[in-house]
Amino acid sequence: MSFNRETDHGTPPALATGKSVTLTIDGQSVTLPEGTSIMRAASLTGGSIPKLCATDSVESFGSCRLCLVEVEGRNGYPASCTTPVADGMVVRTQTDRLKQLRRGVMELYISDHPLDCLTCGANGDCELQDQAGAVGLRDVRYGYDGATNMGQVKDQSNPYFDFDPSKCIVCSRCVRACEEVQGTFALTIENKGFESKVSPSQGEDFLGSECVSCGACVQACPTASLIEKAVVEIGTPDRAVVTTCAYCGVGCTFRAEMRGEELVRMVPWKDGKANRGHSCVKGRFAWGYAQHQDRILNPMIRGSVSEPWSEVSWDEAIAYTASEFRRIQAKYGTRSIGGITSSRCTNEETFLVQKLIRQGFGNNNVDTCARVCHSPTGYGLSQTFGTSAGTQDFDSVMAADVILVIGANPTDGHPVFASRMKKRLRQGAKLIVIDPRRTDLVQSPHVAAEHHLPLRPGTNVAMLTAIAYVVVTEKLYDEAFIRARCDWDEFADWADFVSEAARSPEAIEPLTGVKAQDVRAAARLYATGGNGAIYYGLGVTEHSQGSSTVMAIANLAMATGNVGREGVGVNPLRGQNNVQGACDMGSFPHEFSGYRHVSDTATRSLFERAWGVALDAEPGLRIPNMLDAATDGTFKGLFVQGEDILQSDPNTHHVAAGLAAMECVVVQDLFLNETANYAHIFLPGSTFLEKDGTFTNAERRIQRVRKVMAPLNGYADWEIVQLVANAMDLGWTYGHPSEIMDEIAALTPTFAGVHYDRLEAEGSLQWPANDAAPDGTPTMHIDGFVRGKGKFVVTDYVPTDEKTGPRFPLLLTTGRILSHYNVGAQTRRTANTAWHPEDRLEMHPSDADNRGLKDGDWVTLRSRAGETTLRALITERVAPGVVYTTFHHPETQANVITTDYSDWATNCPEYKVTAVQVMASNGPSDWQQDYAQQARTSRRIAPLEAAE
């Protein structure tokens, strides 16, 4: 794709009313939706009206006075950005008088602007420069040295962009973008007249302000006042490729703007249906890890984990991998090896890894981090609705009247979607937050939850049952919906269960710690407030009752009729970029792609015919079972693609013991991660910038990933898997990921209509996309549930086996922070560490006072499983008795603390409830220091001469 700017129509599209008007613009008759601005009308018909304060990402403002037009029959010269079209209107956009007025306006701007265009980073990419040319400005009558803002000090505090106040024209586009698009309200216009200037927060610099570095202000700026450091250093781009972000489950689409082979910037694509032209600090700026010096670009092998790595050729590494797996199976049996797929890799790559294991290894020992985070979603929603995915697209939130967020922190984990949610809340929707922490959604600028229910970790099921108690006993349920769409007898059984006195808000108050009247008020609001949408995250699934909680959520949505239309539904917010896709592709040991059980003869026969081998009908091992079998001596080889189980999985000591007991661990990744400390073969992976394929986001949206640059390691990840497969004599012949998707479509009913030509033409598709849903499925269960009748499931509250007591009186829960992603392997290798250089332990002031702790003190965090040391952050965001930390830094090893307890149905680890004690410490523990030394030793790489 050659480089060209995206078309900017100046103002957003009009709200749909179904009415149209016909007018004449510069002699051309046009018919457009009612409410369209004259500026947008002119742009849509091929014209162009000069503008500076207008951009179609924010509402019209009408301050620059450059877009004046003449309207027949009206006095004066109205601003085209704020004037809507009207039936019969006659508009002239180019007259001698308009040209004179526009040149006069532009003279005023230029008289107060540095004329350093030839050395300016935005030269050739500056709207002020373009518009001066568009209005024919050739001279400035007012001079260039008046009372101006020139010579002001640049703010270079932000690691990704600079702010030069002297180049600011005070158009307010950045301020409006921060308010309307991002919803942070971090910018303002300070002073008046010639003294006016943009100011972050209360006169702070950008880094120290409330700015979240989403980039909306930079994107909106028409000059070089706000500009990416990379543009200044590298130069303006000369080409662009549209691709999909590889961070969270929102799945933002970007224009990767290049100069030669060098990436200059990632600009959110306005046509991206998941992000609608917005971004967060990670997707917008944190892509530098792709060229980081820590990245491994050559294959490596070693005989044991105590030896240094030796670089080898790709041929040698692949041959050695295949021979080791063959040797182990010959000695220990077919089921002695397995693999782990990655939720960071593409659908096509994930599909190939599970195919390698089933076809090449001859077993079903395949698992994925998607099970470690969201498998209860798959189980719970498949039981109740008949399919294991969310019900809505992201746009649906704009039609919600009541939003219930449980166990999720969208502003940190899914920030672009959170911005859209906050926009809807500012429009008047009501919010209920069920979370042990006071997250930003509970209270932030112009957004406040109607109800925050700060429940005790581990009591989700009890809380949701108490809400259901109110819905049923006060007859707030939707009987017509239930009788038409669900099994009435099952509803009646469920209603009898939840309406027992023992499940009332008053009865569960001692369990949850939430006042009964608050629970009752929240229940009434959700049931009676109009369209009710539920959004949830890992705070729901990563519990011993994760599956029960998902089914309880589904029960509540069905009981109130909040399924099957826009603005409602049950919406899991997936953590990593391709968690949904990894599940869809058959990464579980008991399921093929499309969530069909390996024991199903017809399904298995379909794959056997396609792959030419007999397939195992017995479900394989999950990750914890593989580790158990390894310590027992029966599981000896593991292929790990793009996953760091030693840092991300629970009970780190047990993971380490299992890996240490294996004879061959193969890690395919970008960096020597923590799991690679126990690896014998390292196959360097490729970044999302270096490959073609697809990701599937949290709304089931399948989107193209396009290669922006050649793989620095020589191969895309799918090619590496194919090399391993062919070394094991499987005879794969894929020439492009589109051919893999064709195979997926042929074998997976929900993907039957997904092909690259359609994705190129339409931008994206939401599965199911097949003959029954040829255009994809933005909203699920419109006319009926996939399973037929919606199923109400009784979800009894069963307390976790993890108990607090005198030795471990506090409850630890974990989560993420905005600036980092998962275990931090990527974001820690970017400037994002400026915001979060270490994991901290959040504690309530009363718990800190009881232990004599102050903010910033080193503390030991100890559980029944292990201990670690980190520094305290004293805050009232957590309730007394609850502590919280992130897991982005390997030095912390937060999962040393977490236990082996897991969800009863899916084995999803119970990360969110761990009984702990906190006490003062002098610094990192002996275990951490020993581990750091071991990691340094493990990462030794022999000199290339020695390797040869």
Protein Blocks (a to p, Z undefined) as FASTA:
>chain_A
ZZdddddehiacdddehiacdddeehiacdddehiafklmmmmnopacddfkbcfkbcce
klnommgccdehiacjddfklpccdehiacdfbdfklmmmmmmmmmmmmmmcccfkkmpc
kgoiafklmmmmmnopabdfkbjabccfehiacdfkbmkbccdfklpgolommmmmmmmm
nonopaccehehjlbccdehjhiafklmmbeolommmmmpmbfkbccfklmmnopcfbdc
ddddfkbfnopacddddehjacfbdcddfklmklnopacfklmmmmmlmmgfklcfbdcd
dfbfkbccddddfklmmmmmmmmmmmmmmmnojklgccdddfkbcfklmmmmmmmmmmmn
opabdcdfklmmmmmmmmmmmmmnopacdfbdfklmmmcfbdcdehiafklmmmmlmmmm
mmmmmnopacddddfbdcfklpcghiacfbdcdddehilmmmmmmmmmmmmmnopacfkl
mmmmmcfklmmmmmmmmmpmklgmklmmmmnopafklmmmmmmmmmmnopadddddfklm
mcfklmmmmmmmmmmmmmnopghiehiajddddfbfmlmmmmmnopafkbcehiiafklm
klmmmmmmmnopacdfbdcddfklmmmmmmnopacbdcdehiafklmpghkllmmmmmmm
pmbdcdddfbdcfklmmccbdcddddfklcgcddddfkopacddddfbdcfkopafklmm
mmmmmmnonopabfbfklmmmmmmmmmmklmmgcfklmmmnopacddddfklmnopfbgh
klocfklpacdddddddddfbdcdfklmcccdddddfkbghjlmmmmmccklmmmmbccd
dddfklmmmnopaehiacddddfkbccdddddddfkbcehiacddfkbfklommlmpccb
dcfklopacfkbccddddddfbdcfklmmmmmmmmmmmpccdfklmZZ
